[in-house]
Amino acid sequence: MADPPAVSVLIPTHQRREALRRVLLSLAEQSAPAESYEVVVSIDGSSDGSAEMVASLDVPYPLTATAGPARGRAAAVNSALALARGEVLVILDDDMRAGEGFVERHRSHHPSGSRLCVVGAAPIELDDASPRAARWARDKFNEHLSRLARPGHQFTARDFYSGNASLRAETMREAGGFSESFAVYGNEDVDLSLRLRALGVEILYDPEALAIQSYDKDLRSLAADTIQKGQTATILARAHPGVFAELKLANPWDGSRPWLAKRSALLRLTRRLPSMRRATIATAVFLERAGLWRSPLFYRAVLDYAFWAGVDAELRESTTEGDLERLARELRRGPIDLLLHR
C-alpha cells in the first residue's frame, strides 16, 4: 500500500464547476512531486455537473471527491477533512488558481510538532468585463493584503481568512474543524482563528504561498453576502463573547453623523417593512448603473447598511444579552438622536 501523501489540499465548492476545474488544473502544475500531495474536493449541494467533471479529470495527483446536500462552506470543509490523509492541511477556495510553488511553500511551514497556521496571499485579479462592485472589492481586499504583509504585523480576529490557509492536520482536528453553526456566508474562518488562538496556535501571513483569486460578484450579490455576514457576526459574538471589542459589532457608529442618521432611518423602515431591505439594495443597484459608483463612499455606504441590516435582523430573531443586548439598543437609536449625539 502506498504511503499517504504529506499534504492534503481541501477544496469546498458550490455551483462553480468551471472555476473548480481551473483550480484543480493549477494544482497539476505544482513544483512539488505529485505523489507528495492529494486533493480532496467537497461538493456542497452542486447541481452543475461538478461531480462528473471531477470524476473525468486527468491529473497527476490523487484526487478524491465527496458530495452531499448544501450545508455551507464550514460543513463542506469538515467533510473533506474527514477524508484527508496528509499530515498538513491546505484549505483552498474554489475560485483560486494556485501558484506553481503553492503546495511546497505551505508544507515548508509545518514540520512535525509545529503550532502554526499560515495564511497565503490571495490577490484578486479581474478583467475588463468584471462588475464595478468586483473592482471595489478587489481594491479593498488587496489593500488588506498589503497591511498583512507589513513587517511586524500582528493578526487580529478580523484579519484572518481561510480561503488560502494551512496548518497541521492534528491541530485542525484538535480545534474541532469548522463550526457548522455557520451555515451561511461569513465568519466561520474568524471563529476558527479564535479557537486556534485559544490553543496557542500562531497565525502567520506568507505572501509567497500564492493563489490568485477570481471574483465575479456584482453589487446585488456582494450586498447579499454582506447581509449574511452581519447575521453570522452575531453568531460569532455569542460563541466568543470575550473578543467582542475586536469585532466590527463593537463599532456601530463608525461614520459621519448624516450617514448614521440615514442608516438609522433605513433600519427603522426595514424593521417595519421586511421588503424594504430588498428595495434598498435594488435602489442601490439602480444608482450604481446611473454612475453613483464613482463616489468613493458609495459602496461603503451600501454595504454598511447591508451589514447592519443583517445584524439587526439576527438580533431581533434571537435572544440577546450582554454586549449584544446593548448593541440591539444602540441600533434602535433614532436618526434625530444620532444627528445631535454621536
Stockholm file with secondary structure:
# STOCKHOLM 1.0

chainA/1-342         MADPPAVSVLIPTHQRREALRRVLLSLAEQSAPAESYEVVVSIDGSSDGSAEMVASLDVPYPLTATAGPARGRAAAVNSALALARGEVLVILDDDMRAGEGFVERHRSHHPSGSRLCVVGAAPIELDDASPRAARWARDKFNEHLSRLARPGHQFTARDFYSGNASLRAETMREAGGFSESFAVYGNEDVDLSLRLRALGVEILYDPEALAIQSYDKDLRSLAADTIQKGQTATILARAHPGVFAELKLANPWDGSRPWLAKRSALLRLTRRLPSMRRATIATAVFLERAGLWRSPLFYRAVLDYAFWAGVDAELRESTTEGDLERLARELRRGPIDLLLHR
#=GR chainA/1-342 SS CCCCCSEEEEEEESSCHHHHHHHHHHGGGCSSCGGGEEEEEEEESCCSSHHHHHHHCCCSSCEEEEEESCCCHHHHHHHHHHHCCCSEEEEECTTEEECTTHHHHHHHTCCTTCCEEEEECCCBCCCTTSCHHHHHHHHHHHHHHHHHTSTTCCCCGGGCCCTEEEEEHHHHHHHTSSCTTCCSSSCHHHHHHHHHHHTTCEEEEETTSCEEECCCCCHHHHHHHHHHHHHHHHHHHHHCGGGGGGSGGGCTTCSCHHHHHHHHHHHHHHHHCTHHHHHHHHHHHHHHHTTGGGSTTHHHHHHHHHHHHHHHHHHHHSCCCHHHHHHHHHHTCCHHHHHHCC
#=GC SS_cons         CCCCCSEEEEEEESSCHHHHHHHHHHGGGCSSCGGGEEEEEEEESCCSSHHHHHHHCCCSSCEEEEEESCCCHHHHHHHHHHHCCCSEEEEECTTEEECTTHHHHHHHTCCTTCCEEEEECCCBCCCTTSCHHHHHHHHHHHHHHHHHTSTTCCCCGGGCCCTEEEEEHHHHHHHTSSCTTCCSSSCHHHHHHHHHHHTTCEEEEETTSCEEECCCCCHHHHHHHHHHHHHHHHHHHHHCGGGGGGSGGGCTTCSCHHHHHHHHHHHHHHHHCTHHHHHHHHHHHHHHHTTGGGSTTHHHHHHHHHHHHHHHHHHHHSCCCHHHHHHHHHHTCCHHHHHHCC
//
